[in-house]
């Protein structure tokens, strides 16, 4: 099975390696390029950090405040982000259920809004407004923009060739933003997409590519492991 990998680097390469180990043929066409920023952060009044993506952690890893940050508790959106936080050296990591909305519920349940500020290691574009959700429960939350995602202007030449010659079996979409970019870049290619499987991390992702004739498949839970299981099940039945 030939699968289009659309994640930004370095996650695209890591996902491609997982696919190769399972016998699939990945074609890389990252739809976002990550640009890391260096905003000031007031860590000394913070009770905890929040990471809803690994890019937030990668951005933090480039800052001079990294050492101070590692001493704070960190709440991670899901397993992949939590694993990276452990690898970076965070001593106290809480793993969330997998989505920003569920992480907000966990924070409200476990933390006291009067014990200090929360700092969200945020990107410029967010799928879920965590700040708004937590402010409703009296939390003081800062969301410095640590990175921005620059959309690709086109698919890679290899991806375009695979689509035109119908050698691609499916595309993997991991976020609503990448799904929107994929839809925009392929708005005139409906005929080339009609026979493809589209493996989506969540229903929020799948919503952005409806109407293209893609055979949409949505992971049972928003994790890469569930997405790989979904691909394996489809490959076994085809």
Secondary structure, 3 states (H helix, E strand, C coil): CEEEECCCCCHHHHHHHHHHHCCCEEEECCCEEEEECCCCCCHHHEEEEEECCHHHHHHHCCCCCHHHHCCCEEEECCHHHHHHHHHHCCCCEEECCCCHHHHHHHHHHHCCCCCCEEEECEECCCCCCHHHHHHCCCCCEECCEEEEEEECCCCCHHHHHHHHCCCCCEEEECCHHHHHHHHHHCCCCHHHHCCCEEEECCHHHHHHHCCCCCEEEECCCCCHHHHHHHHHHHHHHC
